[in-house]
């Protein structure tokens, strides 16, 4: 198996397969096609030996499938188990079954569905640390920009928080209305004077 980077071979590993059992050797119900597996690595070799560390990274990249951001408990149907023991790697495939337990948390049971095999490590050509670092570098265009004070609710609506300084409501500009407009005292006096003049004229005419 091998991986490519920038149209060139990044790394490759040769594995021998023994004790192989296919899907047809397990007479039980299988999982649906395209299910994302849950990968479990057992054995201290995957953490201590550099060759096994790189093999673990290779296997994760090979079996991970589509990247998932959210995980649903009922969506866990497939488990891939990798066991490093005595210089070999054992691969086992299980179907995850959630059964009733009398509580809110279901009882988890595993049923082997295949394939099952033992991998023997042979020749390999892993990438150098500098080349692997360059291959794993994420382009700036793909990096998500963190926007402050922005969030989304359960319905996917975009919510934003706006910070403002304290407002003085007395200086708040509102819609101008004639009924709310203040009148000066001089104008009131002149109006009453006119009214008095009009009344006196009416009396003289009578």
C-alpha positions in Angstrom: 0.0 0.0 0.0 1.2 3.5 -0.7 0.2 7.2 -0.5 0.8 10.1 -2.9 1.7 13.7 -2.3 2.1 16.4 -5.0 2.1 13.7 -7.8 4.9 11.8 -6.1 5.1 8.7 -3.9 5.0 9.8 -0.2 5.4 6.5 1.5 4.6 2.8 1.0 4.6 -0.4 3.1 4.6 -4.0 2.1 2.4 -6.3 4.3 2.1 -10.1 4.2 -1.4 -11.5 4.8 -1.9 -14.8 6.7 -4.8 -16.5 8.3 -7.3 -14.6 6.1 -11.0 -15.1 6.5 -13.4 -13.3 4.2 -16.9 -12.0 4.6 -18.4 -15.3 3.3 -16.7 -17.2 6.2 -18.9 -15.4 8.7 -22.6 -16.5 8.3 -24.3 -13.5 9.9 -25.8 -10.2 9.0 -23.4 -7.5 7.8 -23.4 -3.7 8.1 -24.6 -1.3 5.5 -22.2 -0.2 2.8 -20.3 3.0 3.3 -20.5 3.0 7.1 -17.7 4.9 8.8 -15.7 2.6 11.0 -14.7 3.1 14.6 -10.9 2.2 14.7 -9.3 0.8 17.9 -5.6 0.3 18.2 -4.4 -2.1 21.0 -0.8 -2.8 21.9 2.1 -0.7 23.2 4.0 -1.1 19.9 1.8 1.5 18.3 3.0 4.0 20.9 6.6 3.0 21.5 8.1 1.8 18.2 8.5 4.4 15.4 7.7 1.9 12.6 4.4 0.9 14.2 3.5 4.6 14.8 3.9 5.3 11.1 1.9 2.2 10.3 -0.9 3.3 12.6 -1.0 6.7 10.8 -1.1 4.9 7.5 -3.9 2.6 8.5 -6.0 5.5 9.9 -5.6 7.4 6.6 -6.5 4.2 4.7 -9.7 3.2 6.6 -11.1 6.5 7.9 -13.3 7.3 4.9 -15.3 10.5 4.8 -14.4 13.0 7.6 -17.3 13.3 10.1 -17.8 16.4 12.3 -20.8 15.1 14.3 -21.3 11.5 15.5 -24.6 9.9 16.3 -24.6 7.0 18.8 -26.9 4.8 16.5 -24.5 5.5 13.7 -21.7 3.4 15.3 -22.2 0.1 13.5 -18.7 -1.0 12.5 -15.6 -1.4 14.7 -12.1 -2.2 13.3 -9.7 -3.6 15.8 -5.9 -3.5 15.2 -3.8 -5.5 17.7 0.1 -5.3 17.6 1.5 -8.5 19.1 4.7 -10.4 18.6 5.8 -8.3 15.6 2.5 -8.8 13.7 -0.7 -6.8 13.4 -4.1 -8.5 13.8 -7.1 -7.0 12.1 -10.6 -7.9 13.3 -13.9 -6.5 12.1 -17.0 -6.3 14.3 -20.6 -5.3 14.1 -21.6 -3.0 17.0 -25.1 -3.9 18.4 -26.9 -1.7 20.9 -29.3 -3.7 23.0 -31.7 -2.9 25.8 -30.2 -2.7 29.3 -33.1 -1.4 31.3 -31.5 2.0 31.5 -31.0 5.0 29.2 -27.5 3.7 28.3 -27.8 0.7 26.0 -25.7 -2.5 26.4 -23.0 -2.8 23.7 -22.2 -6.2 22.1 -19.8 -7.0 19.4 -20.3 -9.6 16.7 -17.4 -10.5 14.3 -18.4 -10.2 10.7 -15.1 -10.3 8.9 -12.8 -9.9 7.2 -10.2 -11.2 9.6 -6.4 -11.4 8.9 -2.9 -11.2 10.3 -0.5 -8.7 8.8 3.3 -9.4 8.6 5.5 -6.3 8.3 7.9 -6.5 5.4 9.6 -3.8 3.4 8.7 -0.2 3.9 9.6 3.2 2.6 8.3 5.9 4.9 8.5 9.6 4.2 11.1 11.8 6.1 9.9 14.0 8.9 10.3 17.2 6.8 8.3 15.7 3.9 5.6 14.4 6.1 5.3 17.8 7.8 5.0 19.5 4.4 2.4 16.9 3.3 0.2 17.4 6.4 0.3 21.2 6.2 -3.1 22.7 5.7 -3.5 25.4 3.1 -4.6 28.8 4.3 -7.7 28.7 2.1 -9.0 25.7 3.9 -8.5 27.0 7.4 -11.7 28.2 9.1 -11.6 31.8 10.1 -12.7 32.2 13.7 -15.3 35.0 13.8 -15.8 36.5 17.2 -19.3 36.8 18.8 -20.9 34.6 16.1 -22.7 31.4 16.7 -25.5 29.1 15.3 -28.5 27.7 17.0 -29.9 24.2 16.7 -31.8 25.3 13.5 -28.7 26.6 11.8 -29.6 30.3 12.1 -26.7 32.6 12.5 -26.6 34.6 15.7 -24.3 37.6 16.4 -23.6 39.6 19.5 -23.1 43.4 19.1 -21.3 45.4 21.8 -22.3 49.0 22.1 -21.5 51.8 24.5 -24.1 53.0 27.0 -26.8 55.2 25.4 -28.2 58.4 26.8 -32.0 58.1 26.1 -32.5 61.8 26.7 -30.4 62.5 23.6 -32.0 59.8 21.5 -33.3 61.2 18.2 -37.0 60.3 17.7 -39.5 61.1 15.0 -40.6 64.7 15.1 -44.4 65.2 15.7 -46.2 68.5 15.9 -48.2 67.4 18.9 -45.1 66.8 20.9 -43.4 70.0 19.8 -42.8 72.5 22.6 -44.1 76.0 22.1 -42.6 79.3 23.4 -44.3 81.6 25.9 -44.1 84.6 23.5 -46.1 82.8 20.8 -48.8 82.0 23.3 -49.2 85.6 24.4 -49.4 86.9 20.9 -52.1 84.4 20.1 -54.3 85.5 23.1 -53.8 89.1 22.2 -55.1 88.5 18.7 -58.1 86.7 20.2 -58.9 89.7 22.4 -58.7 92.1 19.5 -61.1 90.0 17.5 -63.7 89.9 20.4 -63.6 93.7 20.8 -64.2 94.2 17.1 -67.3 92.0 17.2 -68.7 93.9 20.1 -68.2 97.3 18.4 -70.0 96.0 15.3 -73.1 95.0 17.3 
